[in-house]
């Protein structure tokens, strides 16, 4: 039985990831930022015992290090970290360069860099130091995005921070391999989470489904299944990889 810290676990991909580990017999610490009701629903759905909820705004200084300390205190250790929390693209943070005033541009960039990149970096550092101190191996899985590779013209800070998150994972994969800590990333395309339900049901739905030759979008369970495997001992040799999960909607060369 492992102890797993999942950030952004109140719903969507994070909830599915937490469920995958719990169904596998692991104990899960679910971090959430502000939606306590959704986080409690995640906790309610987790099978087994010993799971906990941990509130933290990962955009705040020192929040990541404190979160890991609280997870270790609650679970006794942390063996697996899943960096899923992030500021996702929304109409409220859309920032194409031609139409965005500098104050709004800077505000969006700073928030996305803080939450999508610096917080995962601090979480990786904290969990890695914890594992090294214990002399224990472990796994870190970062949830990136297809947007890191195809570009995000309306959300350049999002695409940039996800690309940087992938690069962080590859650097740490090399640095942490001597300590038996595997670091991998997944790069999902469009996923049918609760947050995207209205978009999929509206005029954009047909276009989004047509991006993939499968004629549909991904599901949180599909992302969670890959994350769960990458965190397993069987996937240790995949350390450093970035797994595309986009239904062949964007192919890298």
N, C-alpha and C positions, 0 to 999 in steps of 0.2 A: 504493500500500500504506500503510495507516494503522496506528498503534500504539494498541491498545485496552486499557484497564484494566477488568476485570470483577471486582467484589467478590462474595464468596459463590459462587465458581465451582466448588466441588467436586462438586456434583451438582444435580439438579432443574433449576429455571429457569436458574440460573447456568451450569450445564454446557451447556444448550441454547443460551444466548446466546453463550458462548465458541465453540461449534461453528459457529454461524451466521456470526460474524465471520471465523473461520478459513476456512470454506468460501468466503467472499467474497474471500479473498486477503489478509486483514489479519493482523498479528502481535498476539498476545494475551498479556497478563499476567493470570494467574488468581490472585486472592487467595483464601486459605482461612484459617480460624481454627485448627482443630485436627485435622481428619480428613485426614491426609497421604495415606492410601491412596486415598481417593476423589478427592482432588485430582490424584494421579498418574494415575489412570484418565482423568480429564478431559484431562490433558496428552497421554496416549497416544492419545486419540481425535482430537486436533486435527490436521487436515491441514496440510501446509506446514511451514516451519521458522521458528525464531526465537522460539517461544513460551516463556514462563517461568512458574514457580510462585513465589508470594510469600506467606509466612506472616505473618499479623498478627492480633492480637486488637483489633478496632476499638473495643472498649469501654475500651481503655487510653488515657490522655492522650498526645497527640502521635503516636499510632499512624497516624492518617490522613495527616498531613503527611509522616511518614517513609515510608509506603507509596508515596505519589506520587513522592517522591525516588528510591526504589529502582526503581520502574517506569520512570522516565525514564532512570535509569542503565542498566537492563537492555535497554530497547527503543530508547533514543536520544531518545525523545519520548513524549508521550501526546497523542493527537488526539481520542480518545473516552473518556469515562468512563461506565460503567454501574454505578449504585449499586443493587446487588441484595442485598447482605448485610443480614441483619436477624435479630432475635430473633422467631421465629414463635410463634403460640399453641400451647401444649402443655398436657397435663394438669398438668405440673409448675409452670407459671407462670399457671394459671387464677386469676383474682383478682376475682370478683364482690364488689361493695362490701359486701353484706349478710353475707357469709360469710368475709371475709378479715381476719385480725388486722392491725393497723397496721404492724407490723414487716415482714410479708410483702408488704403493699401497697406500702410504700416501696421494698423491695428490687426488686420486679418493675418498678415505675415507673422507678427510676433506671437499671436495666440496659437497659430498652427505650428510654428517652430517649437514653442514651449511644450505643447501637448503631444504633437505627433513625432517629435524627434528628441528633444532634450529630456523629457520625462522617460521615454523608453531607454535612452542611454543611461540615465541614472538608475533605473530599475535593473538594467543588465549589470551595471557595476555592482549594485548592492547584492543582487542574487549571486553573482559570480564570486564576490568576496566571501559571502556566506558559505558557498559550496567549497571554495578553496580552503577556508578555515576549518571546515569539517573534514577535509580530505575526501570529499564525496564527489562523484560524478553527477551529472544532471543534464538538463536540456533547457534551451531557450528557443521559443518560436515567436517570430515577429510577424504580425499581420500587416502586410504592405498593400500594394494595389497595382492593378493593370495600368492605372494612370501614370505610374512611374516610368513606363516605357512608351506609351502611345502619345503622351502629352495631355495636359489639361489647360486649354487656352482660357477658359473662364475661371479656372481655379489653379493658377500656377503655383501658389504656395502649397497646395495639397499635393500636386504631382511632385514637386521638388522635395517636400519632406518625406514622402513615401519612397522616393528614389534614394534619399539619404539614409532612410531606415534600412533599406536593402543593403546598402554599402556598409553601414554599421554592422549588420549581421555577418557579412563576409569577413570584415576585419576581425571581429570577435571570434569567429569560427577558427581562424588561424591562431589567435592569441590564446584561446582557451582549450584547444585540443590537447595540449600536454596535461591539462587538469581533468581530462575525460568529461568535458562539458561540450555538448554539441549545440551549435547555433544554426538555425535555419530560418527561412522566411517563406511565406505564401503570398501570392499576388492575385487576389480575387478580381474578377470582372464585376459586372453588375449582379447583385445578389438580392433575392426577394425577401428582404427583411420587412418588419412591420413598418418601419419608417418609409419604405419605398412602395407600400401597397397602393397609395393613391396615384402615384406616377404610373405604375404598371397597369392600373385600371383605366387610366386616362388616355389622351391622344398619343402620348409618347410610348405607351406600352408596346404597340406593334413594332415600332422602330427598334426598341430595346431588345425585344425577343429576336428580331431579324438580324441583330449583330452576330449571333452565333449560328453556324450551320445546323445546330440541333433545334433551332427555332424556339428557344426558351432562354431564360436566365438561370443563374445558379441558385442554389438553396443554402441556407446556413448550415444544414446538416452535412452537405458535401464539403464545405470548408472545414467544419469541425472534424470530420473523419480524417482529413489529411493532416490537420494540426495534431490530432491525437496520435497518428502513426509517426509523424516526425519527432514527437517527444518520446517515443518508445526506444528501448535499447536496440531494437532491430534496425532502427534508422540512424544509428550513430554514424555510419559511413557516409550518410548524405549530408553531413555537416558542411555548411558553406553554400548549400544550394538555395535557389529561389524557385519555388514551384508555381507555375502559372495555373490558375484555376479560373479560366474564362471561357470554357467551351469552344476553344479555337476561334474566338472572336478577335483576338489579336495575337499574331504569331511573331515571336522574336527570332532574329537570325543571328 
